[in-house]
Amino acid sequence: MHRYKKLQVWKKSIDLAVDIYSVTENLPTQEKYGLISQINKAAVSIASNIAEGAGRNTKGEFDQFLGYSLGSAFELDTQLIISSRLQYIDDRRFMKISEDLEAIHNMIYGLKQSLKR
């Protein structure tokens, strides 16, 4: 069992989820059950899957949940691109979140690789 609260990638994922919630507060209300819901769910899922995987019994299970987390990160990236193209998110904010998300992608990938050693 891993101590997920000590993992830098989990901490950064939590920070990202909080940032995402502040972004989606400003999206149009007609997106409440569309993009807003999907974006928030994907953002929360990144950190949640890291935590759930860390609580599993084997490295293989942890690796599987990191894969789910990575999938949620790519899902979030796609939803943010759509939101940006719809001009729901300003370019500066979009670029900052995209950079943070890319760093999280890389950290998850690195953690997955370390489990294979």
MMTF fields as JSON, N, C-alpha, C and O atoms, coordinates in Angstrom:
{
  "mmtfVersion": "1.0.0",
  "mmtfProducer": "UNKNOWN",
  "numBonds": 467,
  "numAtoms": 468,
  "numGroups": 117,
  "numChains": 1,
  "numModels": 1,
  "chainsPerModel": [1],
  "groupsPerChain": [117],
  "chainIdList": ["A"],
  "bondAtomList": [4, 2, 8, 6, 12, 10, 16, 14, 20, 18, 24, 22, 28, 26, 32, 30, 36, 34, 40, 38, 44, 42, 48, 46, 52, 50, 56, 54, 60, 58, 64, 62, 68, 66, 72, 70, 76, 74, 80, 78, 84, 82, 88, 86, 92, 90, 96, 94, 100, 98, 104, 102, 108, 106, 112, 110, 116, 114, 120, 118, 124, 122, 128, 126, 132, 130, 136, 134, 140, 138, 144, 142, 148, 146, 152, 150, 156, 154, 160, 158, 164, 162, 168, 166, 172, 170, 176, 174, 180, 178, 184, 182, 188, 186, 192, 190, 196, 194, 200, 198, 204, 202, 208, 206, 212, 210, 216, 214, 220, 218, 224, 222, 228, 226, 232, 230, 236, 234, 240, 238, 244, 242, 248, 246, 252, 250, 256, 254, 260, 258, 264, 262, 268, 266, 272, 270, 276, 274, 280, 278, 284, 282, 288, 286, 292, 290, 296, 294, 300, 298, 304, 302, 308, 306, 312, 310, 316, 314, 320, 318, 324, 322, 328, 326, 332, 330, 336, 334, 340, 338, 344, 342, 348, 346, 352, 350, 356, 354, 360, 358, 364, 362, 368, 366, 372, 370, 376, 374, 380, 378, 384, 382, 388, 386, 392, 390, 396, 394, 400, 398, 404, 402, 408, 406, 412, 410, 416, 414, 420, 418, 424, 422, 428, 426, 432, 430, 436, 434, 440, 438, 444, 442, 448, 446, 452, 450, 456, 454, 460, 458, 464, 462],
  "bondOrderList": [1, 1, 1, 1, 1, 1, 1, 1, 1, 1, 1, 1, 1, 1, 1, 1, 1, 1, 1, 1, 1, 1, 1, 1, 1, 1, 1, 1, 1, 1, 1, 1, 1, 1, 1, 1, 1, 1, 1, 1, 1, 1, 1, 1, 1, 1, 1, 1, 1, 1, 1, 1, 1, 1, 1, 1, 1, 1, 1, 1, 1, 1, 1, 1, 1, 1, 1, 1, 1, 1, 1, 1, 1, 1, 1, 1, 1, 1, 1, 1, 1, 1, 1, 1, 1, 1, 1, 1, 1, 1, 1, 1, 1, 1, 1, 1, 1, 1, 1, 1, 1, 1, 1, 1, 1, 1, 1, 1, 1, 1, 1, 1, 1, 1, 1, 1],
  "groupList": [{"groupName": "MET", "atomNameList": ["N", "CA", "C", "O"], "elementList": ["N", "C", "C", "O"], "formalChargeList": [0, 0, 0, 0], "bondAtomList": [1, 0, 2, 1, 3, 2], "bondOrderList": [1, 1, 2], "singleLetterCode": "M", "chemCompType": "L-PEPTIDE LINKING"}, {"groupName": "HIS", "atomNameList": ["N", "CA", "C", "O"], "elementList": ["N", "C", "C", "O"], "formalChargeList": [0, 0, 0, 0], "bondAtomList": [1, 0, 2, 1, 3, 2], "bondOrderList": [1, 1, 2], "singleLetterCode": "H", "chemCompType": "L-PEPTIDE LINKING"}, {"groupName": "ARG", "atomNameList": ["N", "CA", "C", "O"], "elementList": ["N", "C", "C", "O"], "formalChargeList": [0, 0, 0, 0], "bondAtomList": [1, 0, 2, 1, 3, 2], "bondOrderList": [1, 1, 2], "singleLetterCode": "R", "chemCompType": "L-PEPTIDE LINKING"}, {"groupName": "TYR", "atomNameList": ["N", "CA", "C", "O"], "elementList": ["N", "C", "C", "O"], "formalChargeList": [0, 0, 0, 0], "bondAtomList": [1, 0, 2, 1, 3, 2], "bondOrderList": [1, 1, 2], "singleLetterCode": "Y", "chemCompType": "L-PEPTIDE LINKING"}, {"groupName": "LYS", "atomNameList": ["N", "CA", "C", "O"], "elementList": ["N", "C", "C", "O"], "formalChargeList": [0, 0, 0, 0], "bondAtomList": [1, 0, 2, 1, 3, 2], "bondOrderList": [1, 1, 2], "singleLetterCode": "K", "chemCompType": "L-PEPTIDE LINKING"}, {"groupName": "LEU", "atomNameList": ["N", "CA", "C", "O"], "elementList": ["N", "C", "C", "O"], "formalChargeList": [0, 0, 0, 0], "bondAtomList": [1, 0, 2, 1, 3, 2], "bondOrderList": [1, 1, 2], "singleLetterCode": "L", "chemCompType": "L-PEPTIDE LINKING"}, {"groupName": "GLN", "atomNameList": ["N", "CA", "C", "O"], "elementList": ["N", "C", "C", "O"], "formalChargeList": [0, 0, 0, 0], "bondAtomList": [1, 0, 2, 1, 3, 2], "bondOrderList": [1, 1, 2], "singleLetterCode": "Q", "chemCompType": "L-PEPTIDE LINKING"}, {"groupName": "VAL", "atomNameList": ["N", "CA", "C", "O"], "elementList": ["N", "C", "C", "O"], "formalChargeList": [0, 0, 0, 0], "bondAtomList": [1, 0, 2, 1, 3, 2], "bondOrderList": [1, 1, 2], "singleLetterCode": "V", "chemCompType": "L-PEPTIDE LINKING"}, {"groupName": "TRP", "atomNameList": ["N", "CA", "C", "O"], "elementList": ["N", "C", "C", "O"], "formalChargeList": [0, 0, 0, 0], "bondAtomList": [1, 0, 2, 1, 3, 2], "bondOrderList": [1, 1, 2], "singleLetterCode": "W", "chemCompType": "L-PEPTIDE LINKING"}, {"groupName": "SER", "atomNameList": ["N", "CA", "C", "O"], "elementList": ["N", "C", "C", "O"], "formalChargeList": [0, 0, 0, 0], "bondAtomList": [1, 0, 2, 1, 3, 2], "bondOrderList": [1, 1, 2], "singleLetterCode": "S", "chemCompType": "L-PEPTIDE LINKING"}, {"groupName": "ILE", "atomNameList": ["N", "CA", "C", "O"], "elementList": ["N", "C", "C", "O"], "formalChargeList": [0, 0, 0, 0], "bondAtomList": [1, 0, 2, 1, 3, 2], "bondOrderList": [1, 1, 2], "singleLetterCode": "I", "chemCompType": "L-PEPTIDE LINKING"}, {"groupName": "ASP", "atomNameList": ["N", "CA", "C", "O"], "elementList": ["N", "C", "C", "O"], "formalChargeList": [0, 0, 0, 0], "bondAtomList": [1, 0, 2, 1, 3, 2], "bondOrderList": [1, 1, 2], "singleLetterCode": "D", "chemCompType": "L-PEPTIDE LINKING"}, {"groupName": "ALA", "atomNameList": ["N", "CA", "C", "O"], "elementList": ["N", "C", "C", "O"], "formalChargeList": [0, 0, 0, 0], "bondAtomList": [1, 0, 2, 1, 3, 2], "bondOrderList": [1, 1, 2], "singleLetterCode": "A", "chemCompType": "L-PEPTIDE LINKING"}, {"groupName": "THR", "atomNameList": ["N", "CA", "C", "O"], "elementList": ["N", "C", "C", "O"], "formalChargeList": [0, 0, 0, 0], "bondAtomList": [1, 0, 2, 1, 3, 2], "bondOrderList": [1, 1, 2], "singleLetterCode": "T", "chemCompType": "L-PEPTIDE LINKING"}, {"groupName": "GLU", "atomNameList": ["N", "CA", "C", "O"], "elementList": ["N", "C", "C", "O"], "formalChargeList": [0, 0, 0, 0], "bondAtomList": [1, 0, 2, 1, 3, 2], "bondOrderList": [1, 1, 2], "singleLetterCode": "E", "chemCompType": "L-PEPTIDE LINKING"}, {"groupName": "ASN", "atomNameList": ["N", "CA", "C", "O"], "elementList": ["N", "C", "C", "O"], "formalChargeList": [0, 0, 0, 0], "bondAtomList": [1, 0, 2, 1, 3, 2], "bondOrderList": [1, 1, 2], "singleLetterCode": "N", "chemCompType": "L-PEPTIDE LINKING"}, {"groupName": "PRO", "atomNameList": ["N", "CA", "C", "O"], "elementList": ["N", "C", "C", "O"], "formalChargeList": [0, 0, 0, 0], "bondAtomList": [1, 0, 2, 1, 3, 2], "bondOrderList": [1, 1, 2], "singleLetterCode": "P", "chemCompType": "L-PEPTIDE LINKING"}, {"groupName": "GLY", "atomNameList": ["N", "CA", "C", "O"], "elementList": ["N", "C", "C", "O"], "formalChargeList": [0, 0, 0, 0], "bondAtomList": [1, 0, 2, 1, 3, 2], "bondOrderList": [1, 1, 2], "singleLetterCode": "G", "chemCompType": "PEPTIDE LINKING"}, {"groupName": "PHE", "atomNameList": ["N", "CA", "C", "O"], "elementList": ["N", "C", "C", "O"], "formalChargeList": [0, 0, 0, 0], "bondAtomList": [1, 0, 2, 1, 3, 2], "bondOrderList": [1, 1, 2], "singleLetterCode": "F", "chemCompType": "L-PEPTIDE LINKING"}],
  "groupTypeList": [0, 1, 2, 3, 4, 4, 5, 6, 7, 8, 4, 4, 9, 10, 11, 5, 12, 7, 11, 10, 3, 9, 7, 13, 14, 15, 5, 16, 13, 6, 14, 4, 3, 17, 5, 10, 9, 6, 10, 15, 4, 12, 12, 7, 9, 10, 12, 9, 15, 10, 12, 14, 17, 12, 17, 2, 15, 13, 4, 17, 14, 18, 11, 6, 18, 5, 17, 3, 9, 5, 17, 9, 12, 18, 14, 5, 11, 13, 6, 5, 10, 10, 9, 9, 2, 5, 6, 3, 10, 11, 11, 2, 2, 18, 0, 4, 10, 9, 14, 11, 5, 14, 12, 10, 1, 15, 0, 10, 3, 17, 5, 4, 6, 9, 5, 4, 2],
  "groupIdList": [1, 2, 3, 4, 5, 6, 7, 8, 9, 10, 11, 12, 13, 14, 15, 16, 17, 18, 19, 20, 21, 22, 23, 24, 25, 26, 27, 28, 29, 30, 31, 32, 33, 34, 35, 36, 37, 38, 39, 40, 41, 42, 43, 44, 45, 46, 47, 48, 49, 50, 51, 52, 53, 54, 55, 56, 57, 58, 59, 60, 61, 62, 63, 64, 65, 66, 67, 68, 69, 70, 71, 72, 73, 74, 75, 76, 77, 78, 79, 80, 81, 82, 83, 84, 85, 86, 87, 88, 89, 90, 91, 92, 93, 94, 95, 96, 97, 98, 99, 100, 101, 102, 103, 104, 105, 106, 107, 108, 109, 110, 111, 112, 113, 114, 115, 116, 117],
  "secStructList": [7, 7, 7, 4, 4, 4, 7, 2, 2, 2, 2, 2, 2, 2, 2, 2, 2, 2, 2, 2, 2, 2, 2, 2, 6, 6, 1, 7, 4, 4, 4, 6, 6, 6, 2, 2, 2, 2, 2, 2, 2, 2, 2, 2, 2, 2, 2, 2, 2, 2, 2, 2, 2, 2, 6, 1, 1, 1, 2, 2, 2, 2, 2, 2, 2, 2, 2, 2, 2, 2, 2, 2, 2, 2, 2, 2, 2, 2, 2, 2, 2, 2, 2, 2, 2, 6, 6, 1, 1, 7, 2, 2, 2, 2, 2, 2, 2, 2, 2, 2, 2, 2, 2, 2, 2, 2, 2, 2, 2, 2, 2, 2, 2, 2, 2, 6, 7],
  "xCoordList": [0.856, 0.0, 0.896, 1.845, 0.589, 1.344, 0.657, -0.563, 1.423, 0.884, 0.612, 1.47, -0.563, -0.892, -0.804, -0.499, -1.065, -1.022, 0.388, 0.576, 1.373, 2.758, 3.212, 4.288, 2.409, 2.771, 2.562, 1.48, 3.613, 3.538, 2.467, 1.785, 2.316, 1.319, -0.097, -0.966, -0.338, -1.658, -1.905, -2.992, -0.9, -1.033, -1.322, -2.197, -0.577, -0.797, -2.173, -2.796, -2.638, -3.966, -5.064, -6.069, -4.877, -5.836, -5.868, -6.94, -4.682, -4.611, -5.294, -6.01, -5.072, -5.698, -7.219, -7.924, -7.724, -9.175, -9.785, -10.853, -9.115, -9.603, -9.602, -10.554, -8.527, -8.47, -9.589, -10.215, -9.826, -10.867, -12.234, -13.023, -12.524, -13.815, -13.99, -15.094, -12.911, -13.029, -13.243, -13.91, -12.679, -12.894, -14.341, -14.981, -14.846, -16.194, -17.285, -18.411, -16.969, -17.954, -18.332, -19.424, -17.416, -17.636, -18.14, -18.336, -18.352, -18.896, -20.397, -21.04, -20.948, -22.385, -23.252, -22.941, -24.322, -25.202, -25.813, -26.15, -25.965, -26.526, -25.586, -25.996, -24.333, -23.368, -23.354, -22.513, -24.274, -24.293, -24.292, -23.569, -25.076, -25.169, -24.344, -24.379, -23.611, -22.747, -21.29, -20.786, -20.626, -19.196, -18.832, -17.852, -19.591, -19.254, -19.202, -18.226, -20.232, -20.297, -19.154, -18.503, -18.909, -17.873, -16.479, -15.64, -16.23, -14.915, -14.633, -13.553, -15.597, -15.388, -15.17, -14.298, -15.966, -15.837, -14.467, -13.832, -14.012, -12.699, -11.577, -10.634, -11.678, -10.637, -10.555, -9.463, -11.693, -11.727, -11.242, -10.595, -11.553, -11.2, -9.692, -9.225, -8.935, -7.478, -6.918, -6.276, -7.158, -6.645, -7.316, -6.669, -8.593, -9.327, -8.779, -8.642, -8.467, -7.926, -6.514, -6.137, -5.737, -4.408, -4.572, -3.886, -5.469, -5.696, -6.238, -5.768, -7.217, -7.79, -6.756, -6.672, -5.978, -4.939, -3.885, -3.389, -3.545, -2.537, -3.015, -2.206, -4.313, -4.879, -5.054, -5.483, -4.732, -4.873, -3.703, -2.721, -3.828, -2.879, -1.623, -0.612, -1.666, -0.514, -0.09, -0.856, 1.153, 1.652, 0.849, 0.606, 0.442, -0.345, -1.673, -2.1, -2.326, -3.594, -3.364, -4.136, -2.288, -1.958, -1.713, -2.206, -0.96, -0.676, -1.979, -2.125, -2.903, -4.191, -4.939, -5.476, -4.972, -5.679, -4.941, -5.569, -3.627, -2.884, -3.256, -3.315, -3.506, -3.99, -5.34, -5.574, -6.227, -7.529, -7.331, -7.991, -6.415, -6.12, -5.59, -5.982, -4.701, -4.155, -5.263, -5.294, -6.162, -7.301, -8.163, -8.606, -8.4, -9.182, -8.461, -9.092, -7.133, -6.355, -6.48, -6.623, -6.43, -6.598, -8.03, -8.25, -8.985, -10.381, -10.542, -11.169, -9.971, -10.039, -9.383, -9.917, -8.246, -7.546, -8.453, -8.535, -9.119, -10.024, -11.178, -11.528, -11.759, -12.883, -12.456, -13.223, -11.233, -10.727, -10.455, -10.683, -9.97, -9.755, -11.09, -11.181, -12.108, -13.444, -13.929, -14.437, -13.774, -14.207, -13.449, -14.021, -12.167, -11.36, -11.818, -11.935, -12.077, -12.527, -13.897, -14.206, -14.705, -16.004, -15.869, -16.855, -14.646, -14.3, -14.941, -15.303, -15.075, -15.573, -14.443, -14.69, -13.214, -12.043, -11.074, -10.791, -10.559, -9.618, -8.291, -7.937, -7.575, -6.363, -5.294, -4.648, -5.101, -4.073, -4.383, -3.499, -5.608, -6.011, -5.926, -5.483, -6.349, -6.279, -4.839, -4.567, -3.92, -2.51, -1.925, -1.177, -2.249, -1.743, -2.247, -1.466, -3.525, -4.099, -3.534, -3.255, -3.367, -2.807, -1.387, -1.02, -0.596, 0.767, 0.737, 1.501, -0.136, -0.27, -0.703, -0.198, -1.625, -2.144, -1.063, -0.967, -0.26, 0.828, 1.849, 2.375, 2.131, 3.046, 2.484, 3.227, 1.189, 0.535, 0.593, 0.864, 0.343, 0.473, 1.847, 1.971, 2.872, 4.249, 4.542, 5.245, 4.012, 4.24, 3.552, 4.127, 2.337, 1.627, 2.385, 2.577, 2.81, 3.57, 4.848, 5.186, 5.546, 6.767, 6.494, 7.275, 5.409, 5.049, 4.707, 5.081, 3.999, 3.69, 4.981, 5.097, 5.928, 7.196, 7.953, 8.582, 7.904, 8.624, 8.036, 8.744, 6.758, 6.124, 6.594, 6.502, 7.092, 7.525, 8.945, 9.396, 9.639, 11.026, 11.065, 12.146],
  "yCoordList": [-1.188, 0.0, 1.244, 1.336, 2.174, 3.41, 4.519, 4.512, 5.437, 6.599, 7.698, 8.535, 7.671, 8.557, 10.028, 10.847, 10.387, 11.8, 12.371, 13.587, 11.492, 11.946, 12.027, 12.553, 11.514, 11.531, 12.931, 13.508, 13.456, 14.784, 14.847, 15.862, 13.778, 13.759, 13.848, 14.478, 13.232, 13.325, 14.76, 15.302, 15.368, 16.756, 17.705, 18.566, 17.538, 18.392, 18.146, 19.074, 16.916, 16.587, 17.23, 17.69, 17.263, 17.948, 19.442, 20.032, 20.047, 21.474, 21.747, 22.738, 20.865, 21.027, 20.952, 21.76, 20.005, 19.862, 21.136, 21.577, 21.712, 22.955, 24.079, 24.855, 24.161, 25.172, 24.968, 25.925, 23.724, 23.41, 23.852, 24.404, 23.619, 24.04, 25.556, 26.035, 26.309, 27.762, 28.167, 29.163, 27.398, 27.672, 27.375, 28.176, 26.231, 25.844, 26.702, 26.73, 27.397, 28.329, 29.414, 29.978, 29.704, 30.793, 30.332, 31.154, 29.045, 28.545, 28.844, 28.998, 28.923, 29.231, 28.2, 27.009, 28.676, 27.795, 26.689, 25.631, 26.904, 25.843, 24.65, 23.588, 24.798, 23.694, 22.935, 22.059, 23.264, 22.634, 21.108, 20.454, 20.546, 19.081, 18.544, 17.351, 19.432, 19.043, 19.167, 18.372, 20.16, 20.314, 20.516, 19.941, 21.31, 21.573, 20.273, 20.008, 19.474, 18.199, 17.276, 16.671, 17.165, 16.274, 16.734, 15.921, 18.033, 18.576, 18.355, 17.893, 18.683, 18.502, 17.033, 16.701, 16.165, 14.735, 14.21, 13.464, 14.589, 14.128, 14.655, 13.927, 15.912, 16.496, 15.782, 15.484, 15.511, 14.81, 13.375, 12.829, 12.773, 11.382, 11.151, 10.069, 12.138, 11.978, 11.654, 10.62, 12.525, 12.316, 11.123, 10.385, 10.934, 9.835, 8.475, 7.583, 8.312, 7.036, 6.791, 5.648, 7.848, 7.69, 7.185, 6.251, 7.794, 7.395, 5.971, 5.174, 5.652, 4.308, 3.256, 2.211, 3.522, 2.577, 2.373, 1.264, 3.458, 3.36, 2.464, 1.858, 2.381, 1.556, 0.094, -0.71, -0.253, -1.64, -2.493, -1.977, -3.784, -4.732, -4.995, -5.425, -4.744, -5.086, -3.909, -2.975, -3.98, -2.964, -2.987, -1.943, -4.176, -4.298, -3.571, -2.91, -3.692, -2.983, -1.475, -0.708, -1.056, 0.363, 0.879, 1.946, 0.13, 0.499, 0.641, 1.569, -0.267, -0.219, 1.08, 1.729, 1.455, 2.675, 3.929, 4.952, 3.857, 4.975, 5.127, 6.242, 4.011, 4.057, 4.748, 5.539, 4.454, 5.131, 6.636, 7.461, 6.971, 8.362, 9.08, 10.209, 8.413, 8.981, 9.177, 10.19, 8.211, 8.34, 9.543, 10.272, 9.751, 10.917, 12.218, 13.216, 12.2, 13.398, 13.727, 14.895, 12.714, 12.949, 13.386, 14.225, 12.813, 13.218, 14.694, 15.46, 15.08, 16.474, 17.397, 18.463, 16.996, 17.79, 18.042, 19.168, 17.019, 17.141, 18.096, 18.935, 17.965, 18.821, 20.282, 21.192, 20.498, 21.867, 22.478, 23.669, 21.66, 22.149, 22.573, 23.623, 21.761, 22.11, 23.407, 24.29, 23.524, 24.735, 25.963, 27.045, 25.787, 26.895, 27.311, 28.502, 26.341, 26.654, 27.325, 28.112, 27.004, 27.661, 29.027, 29.738, 29.375, 30.624, 30.748, 31.841, 29.604, 29.589, 29.844, 30.264, 29.59, 29.769, 30.681, 30.466, 31.705, 32.597, 31.878, 30.931, 32.34, 31.666, 31.542, 30.5, 32.575, 32.544, 31.462, 30.699, 31.4, 30.389, 28.987, 28.051, 28.852, 27.569, 27.076, 25.909, 27.95, 27.558, 27.135, 26.159, 27.844, 27.5, 26.124, 25.294, 25.882, 24.59, 23.478, 22.38, 23.762, 22.759, 22.377, 21.203, 23.352, 23.068, 22.226, 21.27, 22.574, 21.796, 20.374, 19.42, 20.238, 18.924, 18.091, 16.887, 18.713, 17.98, 17.495, 16.389, 18.313, 17.896, 16.69, 15.771, 16.691, 15.563, 14.319, 13.225, 14.468, 13.333, 12.694, 11.48, 13.535, 13.04, 12.372, 11.363, 12.925, 12.351, 10.989, 10.055, 10.878, 9.596, 8.558, 7.426, 8.951, 8.037, 7.583, 6.399, 8.522, 8.191, 7.252, 6.333, 7.464, 6.586, 5.204, 4.205, 5.135, 3.838, 3.097, 1.895, 3.798, 3.176, 2.699, 1.642, 3.449, 3.057, 1.803, 1.065, 1.554, 0.35, -0.914, -2.018, -0.74, -1.881, -2.327, -3.38, -1.522, -1.874, -2.827, -3.228],
  "zCoordList": [0.0, 0.0, 0.0, 0.778, -0.862, -0.97, -0.177, -0.013, 0.294, 1.007, -0.033, -0.312, -0.578, -1.689, -1.339, -2.206, -0.087, 0.298, 0.254, 0.289, 0.178, 0.058, -1.393, -1.677, -2.305, -3.723, -4.305, -4.201, -4.914, -5.517, -6.603, -6.743, -7.365, -8.435, -7.857, -8.459, -6.711, -6.086, -5.622, -5.82, -5.01, -4.535, -5.697, -5.604, -6.794, -7.96, -8.584, -9.099, -8.537, -9.069, -8.236, -8.777, -6.932, -6.053, -6.382, -6.514, -6.512, -6.861, -8.19, -8.336, -9.163, -10.472, -10.356, -10.962, -9.594, -9.437, -8.835, -9.261, -7.864, -7.258, -8.298, -8.379, -9.095, -10.156, -11.173, -11.629, -11.513, -12.499, -11.996, -12.763, -10.732, -10.195, -10.299, -10.558, -10.098, -10.226, -11.693, -11.971, -12.623, -14.052, -14.444, -15.125, -14.014, -14.445, -13.815, -14.312, -12.734, -12.156, -13.148, -13.08, -14.076, -15.023, -16.382, -17.277, -16.551, -17.81, -17.865, -16.827, -19.068, -19.198, -18.47, -18.445, -17.894, -17.118, -17.967, -17.436, -19.263, -20.1, -20.2, -20.669, -19.772, -19.765, -18.433, -18.231, -17.529, -16.202, -16.281, -15.529, -17.161, -17.28, -18.448, -18.752, -19.087, -20.197, -19.79, -18.997, -20.335, -20.102, -18.633, -18.16, -17.918, -16.513, -15.729, -15.027, -15.844, -15.137, -15.553, -14.702, -16.856, -17.357, -16.958, -16.569, -17.052, -16.694, -15.219, -14.851, -14.376, -12.933, -12.579, -11.775, -13.183, -12.895, -13.321, -12.576, -14.502, -14.978, -14.081, -13.774, -13.664, -12.809, -11.464, -10.982, -10.866, -9.576, -9.738, -8.845, -10.865, -11.116, -11.165, -10.81, -11.592, -11.675, -10.295, -10.111, -9.333, -7.97, -7.294, -6.55, -7.545, -6.909, -7.316, -6.479, -8.594, -9.054, -8.542, -8.285, -8.395, -7.787, -6.363, -5.95, -5.619, -4.221, -4.134, -3.322, -4.961, -4.923, -5.29, -4.644, -6.311, -6.723, -5.659, -5.46, -4.976, -3.906, -2.774, -2.072, -2.6, -1.537, -1.914, -1.088, -3.131, -3.58, -3.084, -2.551, -3.269, -2.675, -3.49, -2.936, -4.795, -5.617, -6.486, -6.723, -6.953, -7.884, -9.181, -9.787, -9.602, -10.816, -10.717, -11.664, -9.57, -9.369, -9.334, -9.908, -8.653, -8.599, -10.02, -10.388, -10.809, -12.195, -12.994, -13.789, -12.781, -13.482, -13.154, -14.051, -11.883, -11.484, -11.948, -12.22, -12.04, -12.625, -14.091, -14.609, -14.757, -16.14, -16.234, -17.148, -15.296, -15.263, -15.045, -15.677, -14.141, -13.848, -15.083, -15.377, -15.796, -17.022, -18.059, -18.758, -18.155, -19.065, -18.715, -19.602, -17.433, -16.994, -17.323, -17.67, -17.212, -17.543, -19.026, -19.387, -19.892, -21.323, -21.643, -22.516, -20.937, -21.105, -20.738, -21.47, -19.604, -19.167, -20.193, -20.501, -20.712, -21.712, -22.918, -23.41, -23.383, -24.523, -24.225, -25.055, -23.045, -22.661, -22.529, -22.847, -22.06, -21.948, -23.32, -23.533, -24.244, -25.614, -26.229, -26.865, -26.037, -26.553, -25.912, -26.603, -24.598, -23.892, -24.378, -24.515, -24.633, -25.143, -26.536, -26.822, -27.4, -28.763, -28.779, -29.673, -27.786, -27.644, -26.966, -26.773, -26.612, -25.937, -24.56, -24.123, -23.882, -22.515, -21.519, -20.389, -21.938, -21.086, -21.825, -23.003, -21.131, -21.811, -22.064, -21.36, -23.066, -23.527, -22.445, -22.336, -21.654, -20.613, -19.582, -19.191, -19.154, -18.164, -18.756, -18.091, -19.997, -20.684, -20.768, -20.488, -21.149, -21.279, -19.934, -19.869, -18.875, -17.541, -17.116, -16.648, -17.272, -16.892, -17.776, -17.294, -19.058, -19.969, -19.552, -19.605, -19.143, -18.672, -17.408, -17.278, -16.481, -15.24, -15.547, -14.954, -16.462, -16.829, -17.513, -17.274, -18.351, -18.998, -17.976, -18.099, -16.977, -15.91, -15.162, -14.815, -14.918, -14.24, -15.128, -14.632, -16.428, -17.362, -17.194, -17.029, -17.239, -17.157, -15.816, -15.763, -14.749, -13.42, -13.286, -12.728, -13.793, -13.743, -14.557, -14.114, -15.738, -16.582, -15.867, -15.882, -15.248, -14.503, -13.348, -13.1, -12.646, -11.535, -12.045, -11.431, -13.16, -13.757, -14.119, -13.878, -14.684, -15.052, -13.81, -13.845, -12.735, -11.519, -10.892, -10.207, -11.114, -10.569, -11.295, -10.759, -12.504, -13.298, -12.967, -13.419, -12.179, -11.819, -10.659, -10.226]
}
